[in-house]
Amino acid sequence: MAIELDVRAPITPALPAVERRARLPLGFLAGGRAAGIKTSGRPDLALIVAAGRPAAAAAVFTPNAFAAAPVRRSRAALAASGGWVRAIVSTSGCANAATGAAGDADQARIGERVAGALGIAEDEVLHLSTGVIGTRLPLERVASGVDALVPALAATDDGLEAVAIALRTTDSTTKLATVTIPLPDGDGALHDVRVSGTAKGVGMIHPRMATMLSVILTDASVSPGLLAAILRPVAARTWDQLSVDGDTSTNDTVFLVASGASPAAPVSAGSPAAAALADAVEAVARDLARQQAADGEGATCLLTCQVTGALDDAEARAVARAVISSSLVKAAAHGKDPNWGRIAGAAGNARLAETAVLAAAGLPPETAYQRGGAPASLDPDRLRVAIAGHLVYDGTAGGPQAFDRAAARAAMDAPEIVLRLDLGLGSGSGEAFGCDLTEAYVRENSEYTT
């Protein structure tokens, strides 16, 4: 049954509050520096190290058939270690994608260098790379950078911020998010547990986990299996709902890593602590995704579409994703044009996510297989649309609504434009994040390798 909501009002998810600052959880060392990968001389090498003992880890990777060498290396490492890691190494300025066997060998040598410098096994090293596709890493520079960076690693917030800075390529801002939650120890006493993340990626971004790198760290004690069970549904609701330009990448990676250094008791599946931790991870991921969308290449505003009244959440996410992915909607957002026809047209073209994403988000595998890629349900006679708080279409009241166009345009002249749709079909809800499409995006990407 559909739930009547004020479609003019944005929805605030029931998630913990986020601080946009670096707060390194207990049990980690971190740091970043310039190694000479980028011709600009900006920081381009980062390390995160689990201090004292292996940390539990889970990951989500790109489904792109051209998956880069660091993606393949990390997949193999997690499989070999059972999800227990000691270090993450990131290089920025070269994607090490489409580089063949030589690129694989380069990535292996980086892993060997990091492992040797830290005195750990190569299978305990995870890899991130970002930058131009089809170019080789300058191994001697990276190796020298690793040797210089390892003794400078620190258990400080500044160390985590240095990682975030070194991840960046075309990002104009450093993206950080932290949530602190109380979790009990064995005697019931509460301890602050930190969940902190950073991300990069503002172009070549589209659902199928978007195009980005992210690391989320926590000092909670959690098994690799439970981390995986938390991470994939979160990614389906956040980064799988992020689009800047309609292109996906070869290097997409999200790591969720738990040091276990908090005095709080180990988190068990199905417990209140697991639910609280999952909400904290989702709050961090959602905020990072919003930061990425707002910083989209050439963008001037964050574009958020929130959908209610769908048959279920998967359908709501499909409609939201279709709207923010539309080039016409993005262009209208840039021109501050309350053109609701473009929004309705995009919603009417919506299709559900692919089978793997639907299954990750919680649908039974057989149902996900049957519904993957299917058209989303939409009835124009029940649809309601609001732009920046102005009701512009109400199918239950005859369709197009009289509204103050000048006031709507003024309301769209803001850092965030919220598009609200209610489908009037059920209780499903979802959201997606994007940005406007500008001339600056075309200029930046026409000169990306030159």
C-alpha positions as CSV (number, residue, x, y, z in Angstrom):
1,M,0.0,0.0,0.0
2,A,1.3,3.4,-0.9
3,I,2.1,5.8,1.9
4,E,1.1,9.5,1.5
5,L,4.1,11.7,2.0
6,D,4.8,15.4,1.4
7,V,6.8,15.0,-1.8
8,R,8.1,18.6,-1.5
9,A,10.2,17.6,1.6
10,P,13.6,15.9,1.4
11,I,14.0,12.7,3.4
12,T,16.7,12.4,6.0
13,P,17.9,8.7,6.4
14,A,18.0,7.4,10.0
15,L,21.8,7.1,10.2
16,P,24.4,8.3,12.7
17,A,25.8,11.8,12.4
18,V,29.0,12.1,10.3
19,E,32.0,14.3,10.9
20,R,33.8,15.3,7.7
21,R,37.3,15.0,9.2
22,A,40.1,12.5,9.6
23,R,39.8,10.4,12.8
24,L,42.2,7.4,12.6
25,P,40.7,4.4,14.4
26,L,42.9,2.5,16.9
27,G,45.2,-0.1,15.6
28,F,46.3,1.6,12.4
29,L,49.3,3.5,11.1
30,A,48.9,5.7,8.1
31,G,50.7,8.2,5.9
32,G,51.2,9.6,2.4
33,R,53.8,11.4,0.3
34,A,54.9,12.4,-3.2
35,A,56.9,9.6,-4.9
36,G,57.0,11.1,-8.4
37,I,54.2,9.2,-10.1
38,K,52.4,12.4,-10.8
39,T,54.2,14.9,-13.0
40,S,52.7,17.7,-10.8
41,G,54.7,16.6,-7.8
42,R,51.6,16.3,-5.6
43,P,51.3,13.4,-3.1
44,D,50.7,10.1,-4.9
45,L,51.7,7.2,-2.6
46,A,49.9,6.1,0.5
47,L,50.1,3.3,3.1
48,I,47.7,2.1,5.8
49,V,49.2,-0.5,8.1
50,A,47.5,-2.7,10.8
51,A,49.7,-2.3,13.8
52,G,50.6,-5.4,15.8
53,R,48.3,-8.0,14.2
54,P,46.4,-8.7,11.0
55,A,43.2,-6.9,10.5
56,A,40.0,-8.4,9.1
57,A,39.0,-7.1,5.6
58,A,36.3,-7.2,3.0
59,A,36.1,-5.6,-0.4
60,V,33.9,-4.7,-3.3
61,F,35.6,-4.5,-6.7
62,T,34.7,-3.3,-10.2
63,P,32.9,-5.8,-12.4
64,N,34.6,-4.3,-15.5
65,A,36.1,-7.0,-17.8
66,F,39.2,-4.8,-18.0
67,A,39.8,-4.9,-14.3
68,A,43.2,-3.4,-13.5
69,A,46.2,-5.2,-12.0
70,P,45.7,-3.9,-8.5
71,V,42.2,-5.2,-8.5
72,R,43.3,-8.7,-9.6
73,R,46.1,-8.6,-7.1
74,S,43.9,-7.6,-4.2
75,R,41.3,-10.3,-5.1
76,A,44.0,-12.9,-5.0
77,A,45.4,-11.7,-1.7
78,L,42.1,-11.7,0.1
79,A,41.4,-15.2,-1.2
80,A,44.8,-16.5,-0.1
81,S,44.7,-14.8,3.3
82,G,41.1,-15.6,4.1
83,G,40.4,-11.9,4.6
84,W,43.2,-11.0,7.0
85,V,45.5,-8.2,5.9
86,R,48.4,-6.1,7.3
87,A,48.7,-3.3,4.8
88,I,47.0,-1.3,2.0
89,V,49.2,0.5,-0.6
90,S,47.8,3.1,-2.9
91,T,49.4,4.7,-6.0
92,S,47.8,7.7,-7.8
93,G,48.5,9.0,-11.2
94,C,48.7,5.7,-13.0
95,A,45.9,3.2,-13.0
96,N,48.1,0.2,-14.0
97,A,45.1,-1.0,-16.1
98,A,45.3,-2.5,-19.6
99,T,49.0,-3.0,-19.1
100,G,49.1,-6.8,-19.6
101,A,51.5,-9.2,-18.0
102,A,54.0,-6.5,-17.4
103,G,51.5,-4.5,-15.4
104,D,50.7,-7.6,-13.3
105,A,54.4,-8.0,-12.6
106,D,54.8,-4.3,-11.7
107,Q,52.0,-4.6,-9.2
108,A,53.5,-7.8,-7.7
109,R,56.8,-6.0,-7.3
110,I,55.1,-3.2,-5.4
111,G,53.5,-5.8,-3.1
112,E,56.9,-7.4,-2.5
113,R,58.5,-4.1,-1.7
114,V,55.8,-3.2,0.8
115,A,55.9,-6.6,2.4
116,G,59.6,-6.5,2.7
117,A,59.7,-3.1,4.2
118,L,57.1,-4.1,6.8
119,G,58.2,-7.7,7.4
120,I,54.9,-9.2,6.4
121,A,53.7,-11.7,3.8
122,E,52.9,-10.5,0.3
123,D,49.3,-12.0,0.6
124,E,48.7,-9.6,3.5
125,V,49.1,-6.5,1.2
126,L,46.1,-5.0,-0.6
127,H,46.5,-2.7,-3.6
128,L,44.8,0.5,-4.9
129,S,45.7,2.4,-8.1
130,T,44.1,5.3,-9.9
131,G,45.0,7.5,-12.9
132,V,45.6,7.2,-16.6
133,I,44.8,3.8,-18.2
134,G,47.4,2.1,-20.3
135,T,50.5,3.5,-18.7
136,R,53.2,1.7,-16.6
137,L,54.0,2.5,-13.0
138,P,57.5,4.1,-12.4
139,L,58.7,1.2,-10.1
140,E,61.9,2.7,-9.0
141,R,60.1,5.9,-7.8
142,V,57.4,3.9,-6.1
143,A,60.0,1.6,-4.4
144,S,62.0,4.6,-3.1
145,G,58.7,6.2,-1.9
146,V,57.7,3.1,0.0
147,D,61.1,2.9,1.7
148,A,60.8,6.6,2.8
149,L,57.2,6.4,3.8
150,V,57.3,3.2,6.0
151,P,59.3,4.8,8.9
152,A,57.2,8.0,8.7
153,L,53.8,6.2,9.2
154,A,51.9,7.4,12.3
155,A,48.9,6.5,14.4
156,T,47.5,10.0,13.9
157,D,44.6,11.8,12.3
158,D,47.1,13.6,10.2
159,G,48.4,10.3,8.9
160,L,44.9,9.4,7.7
161,E,44.4,12.8,6.1
162,A,47.7,12.3,4.2
163,V,46.3,9.1,2.8
164,A,43.2,10.9,1.6
165,I,45.3,13.6,-0.1
166,A,47.5,11.1,-1.8
167,L,44.5,9.2,-3.2
168,R,43.3,12.2,-5.2
169,T,43.6,12.7,-9.0
170,T,41.1,15.2,-10.5
171,D,39.4,15.6,-7.1
172,S,39.3,19.2,-6.1
173,T,38.6,18.4,-2.4
174,T,39.8,15.8,0.1
175,K,37.0,13.5,1.1
176,L,36.8,12.2,4.7
177,A,34.0,11.0,6.9
178,T,33.9,9.7,10.4
179,V,31.2,8.2,12.7
180,T,31.7,7.3,16.4
181,I,29.4,4.8,18.0
182,P,29.2,3.2,21.5
183,L,29.6,-0.5,21.6
184,P,29.7,-2.7,24.8
185,D,32.5,-4.8,26.2
186,G,32.0,-8.2,27.8
187,D,30.8,-6.6,31.0
188,G,28.4,-4.2,29.3
189,A,30.5,-1.1,29.6
190,L,30.4,1.1,26.5
191,H,33.4,2.1,24.5
192,D,33.6,4.5,21.6
193,V,34.2,2.7,18.3
194,R,35.3,4.7,15.3
195,V,34.4,4.2,11.7
196,S,36.4,6.4,9.4
197,G,36.7,6.5,5.6
198,T,38.2,8.3,2.7
199,A,37.4,8.2,-1.0
200,K,38.5,9.6,-4.3
201,G,36.9,9.7,-7.7
202,V,34.9,12.5,-9.4
203,G,34.8,11.4,-13.0
204,M,34.3,8.2,-15.0
205,I,31.6,7.5,-12.4
206,H,28.5,5.5,-12.9
207,P,26.6,2.7,-11.1
208,R,28.1,-0.8,-11.0
209,M,29.9,0.5,-8.0
210,A,30.7,3.8,-9.6
211,T,34.3,4.7,-10.4
212,M,36.3,5.4,-7.3
213,L,38.6,4.1,-4.6
214,S,37.6,4.1,-0.9
215,V,39.0,2.7,2.3
216,I,36.8,2.5,5.5
217,L,38.6,1.7,8.7
218,T,37.2,0.7,12.1
219,D,38.7,-0.4,15.4
220,A,35.8,-2.8,16.1
221,S,36.5,-6.5,16.3
222,V,34.7,-8.1,13.4
223,S,35.3,-11.2,11.3
224,P,36.0,-10.9,7.6
225,G,32.7,-12.7,6.8
226,L,30.7,-10.2,8.8
227,L,32.5,-7.3,7.2
228,A,31.6,-8.6,3.8
229,A,28.0,-9.1,4.8
230,I,27.9,-5.4,5.9
231,L,29.9,-3.9,3.1
232,R,28.2,-5.2,-0.1
233,P,24.6,-4.1,0.8
234,V,26.0,-0.7,1.9
235,A,27.7,-0.3,-1.5
236,A,24.5,-1.3,-3.3
237,R,22.7,1.6,-1.5
238,T,25.4,4.2,-1.8
239,W,28.2,3.8,-4.4
240,D,25.9,1.8,-6.8
241,Q,23.7,4.9,-6.7
242,L,26.3,7.4,-7.7
243,S,26.7,8.7,-11.2
244,V,28.7,11.6,-12.6
245,D,29.0,10.9,-16.3
246,G,27.7,7.5,-17.3
247,D,31.1,5.7,-17.5
248,T,32.4,2.9,-15.2
249,S,36.0,2.1,-14.5
250,T,38.7,-0.5,-14.4
251,N,39.9,0.2,-10.9
252,D,36.8,0.5,-8.6
253,T,37.7,-0.7,-5.1
254,V,36.3,-0.3,-1.7
255,F,38.0,-1.9,1.3
256,L,36.4,-2.2,4.8
257,V,39.1,-3.1,7.4
258,A,38.7,-3.8,11.1
259,S,41.7,-3.7,13.4
260,G,40.0,-5.2,16.5
261,A,41.9,-2.7,18.7
262,S,38.9,-1.4,20.5
263,P,38.2,-2.8,24.0
264,A,34.6,-3.4,22.9
265,A,33.5,-7.0,22.6
266,P,33.7,-8.8,19.2
267,V,30.8,-8.0,17.0
268,S,28.6,-11.0,16.2
269,A,26.2,-11.4,13.3
270,G,22.6,-10.6,14.1
271,S,23.5,-8.6,17.2
272,P,22.5,-5.0,18.0
273,A,26.2,-4.2,17.8
274,A,26.3,-5.5,14.2
275,A,23.3,-3.4,13.3
276,A,24.9,-0.3,14.8
277,L,28.2,-1.0,13.1
278,A,26.4,-1.5,9.7
279,D,24.6,1.8,10.1
280,A,27.9,3.6,10.9
281,V,29.5,2.1,7.8
282,E,26.5,3.1,5.7
283,A,26.6,6.7,7.1
284,V,30.3,7.0,6.2
285,A,29.8,5.5,2.7
286,R,26.7,7.6,2.0
287,D,28.5,10.8,3.0
288,L,31.6,10.0,0.9
289,A,29.4,9.2,-2.1
290,R,27.7,12.6,-1.7
291,Q,31.1,14.3,-1.4
292,Q,32.1,12.6,-4.6
293,A,29.0,13.6,-6.5
294,A,29.3,17.2,-5.3
295,D,32.9,17.3,-6.5
296,G,32.1,15.7,-9.9
297,E,34.4,16.9,-12.7
298,G,33.2,20.4,-13.7
299,A,30.2,20.2,-11.4
300,T,28.6,23.3,-9.7
301,C,26.0,21.4,-7.6
302,L,25.1,18.1,-6.0
303,L,22.1,16.5,-7.5
304,T,20.1,14.2,-5.2
305,C,17.0,12.2,-6.3
306,Q,14.9,10.7,-3.5
307,V,12.1,8.3,-4.4
308,T,9.3,7.0,-2.2
309,G,6.2,5.0,-2.9
310,A,7.8,2.4,-5.1
311,L,6.8,-1.3,-5.1
312,D,10.0,-2.0,-3.1
313,D,13.4,-0.4,-2.4
314,A,15.1,-2.0,-5.5
315,E,12.5,-0.3,-7.7
316,A,12.9,3.1,-5.9
317,R,16.7,2.9,-6.3
318,A,16.3,2.1,-10.0
319,V,14.1,5.2,-10.6
320,A,16.4,7.5,-8.5
321,R,19.4,6.1,-10.4
322,A,17.8,6.7,-13.8
323,V,16.9,10.3,-13.0
324,I,20.4,11.4,-11.8
325,S,22.1,9.5,-14.6
326,S,20.1,11.4,-17.3
327,S,22.3,13.8,-19.2
328,L,19.2,15.9,-19.9
329,V,18.4,16.1,-16.2
330,K,22.0,17.0,-15.4
331,A,22.0,19.7,-18.1
332,A,18.7,21.2,-16.8
333,A,20.2,21.2,-13.3
334,H,23.2,23.2,-14.5
335,G,20.8,25.7,-16.2
336,K,18.6,25.9,-13.1
337,D,15.7,24.9,-15.4
338,P,12.8,23.2,-13.5
339,N,12.0,21.0,-16.5
340,W,10.0,18.2,-14.9
341,G,9.4,16.5,-18.2
342,R,13.0,15.4,-18.3
343,I,12.7,14.0,-14.8
344,A,9.5,12.1,-15.7
345,G,11.0,10.8,-18.9
346,A,14.1,9.5,-17.2
347,A,11.9,7.9,-14.5
348,G,9.9,6.1,-17.1
349,N,13.0,4.6,-18.6
350,A,14.3,3.2,-15.3
351,R,15.4,-0.4,-15.1
352,L,16.4,-2.4,-12.0
353,A,20.0,-3.0,-11.3
354,E,21.8,-6.1,-12.5
355,T,21.3,-9.4,-10.8
356,A,24.5,-9.3,-8.7
357,V,23.6,-5.9,-7.3
358,L,20.1,-6.9,-6.5
359,A,21.3,-10.0,-4.7
360,A,23.9,-8.0,-2.8
361,A,21.2,-5.6,-1.7
362,G,19.2,-8.4,-0.1
363,L,16.9,-10.0,-2.7
364,P,16.9,-13.8,-2.8
365,P,19.2,-15.0,-5.7
366,E,16.3,-16.5,-7.8
367,T,14.3,-13.3,-7.4
368,A,17.4,-11.2,-8.3
369,Y,18.0,-13.3,-11.4
370,Q,14.4,-12.9,-12.5
371,R,14.3,-9.1,-11.9
372,G,17.8,-8.0,-12.9
373,G,17.5,-5.4,-15.6
374,A,13.7,-5.4,-15.7
375,P,11.8,-2.2,-16.2
376,A,10.8,-0.4,-13.0
377,S,7.1,0.0,-12.3
378,L,5.7,3.5,-12.8
379,D,2.1,4.8,-13.2
380,P,1.9,8.4,-14.5
381,D,-1.5,8.8,-12.9
382,R,0.0,8.2,-9.4
383,L,3.4,9.9,-9.9
384,R,4.2,13.1,-8.0
385,V,7.4,15.1,-8.7
386,A,8.9,18.0,-6.8
387,I,12.0,20.1,-7.7
388,A,13.8,21.9,-4.9
389,G,10.7,21.9,-2.8
390,H,8.2,22.9,-5.6
391,L,5.5,20.5,-6.6
392,V,5.6,20.4,-10.4
393,Y,3.7,17.3,-11.3
394,D,0.9,15.4,-9.6
395,G,-0.7,12.5,-11.5
396,T,-3.4,12.2,-8.8
397,A,-4.5,15.7,-9.5
398,G,-4.4,15.8,-13.3
399,G,-0.7,15.9,-14.0
400,P,1.2,19.2,-14.5
401,Q,0.9,21.6,-11.7
402,A,0.9,25.4,-11.7
403,F,4.1,26.6,-9.9
404,D,6.2,29.7,-9.5
405,R,8.9,29.1,-12.1
406,A,11.0,32.0,-11.0
407,A,10.9,30.8,-7.4
408,A,11.8,27.2,-8.4
409,R,14.7,28.5,-10.5
410,A,15.9,30.5,-7.5
411,A,15.6,27.4,-5.2
412,M,17.7,25.4,-7.7
413,D,20.5,28.0,-7.4
414,A,22.0,26.1,-4.4
415,P,24.9,23.8,-3.6
416,E,22.4,20.8,-3.6
417,I,19.3,20.3,-5.8
418,V,16.9,17.7,-4.4
419,L,14.5,16.0,-6.8
420,R,11.7,14.2,-5.0
421,L,9.5,11.6,-6.6
422,D,6.6,9.6,-5.1
423,L,5.4,6.7,-7.3
424,G,2.2,6.0,-5.3
425,L,2.6,2.3,-5.7
426,G,4.0,0.9,-2.4
427,S,6.4,1.6,0.5
428,G,9.7,1.2,-1.3
429,S,12.2,4.1,-1.0
430,G,15.7,4.9,-2.3
431,E,18.0,7.6,-3.4
432,A,20.8,8.4,-5.8
433,F,23.5,11.0,-6.1
434,G,24.9,12.9,-9.1
435,C,25.8,16.4,-10.3
436,D,25.1,18.8,-13.0
437,L,26.7,18.5,-16.5
438,T,28.8,21.5,-17.5
439,E,31.1,22.8,-20.2
440,A,34.0,22.4,-17.7
441,Y,33.4,18.6,-17.7
442,V,33.9,18.4,-21.4
443,R,37.0,20.6,-21.3
444,E,38.6,18.6,-18.5
445,N,38.1,15.2,-20.2
446,S,39.0,16.4,-23.6
447,E,42.5,17.1,-22.3
448,Y,42.8,14.4,-19.6
449,T,46.0,12.7,-21.0
450,T,47.4,15.9,-22.7
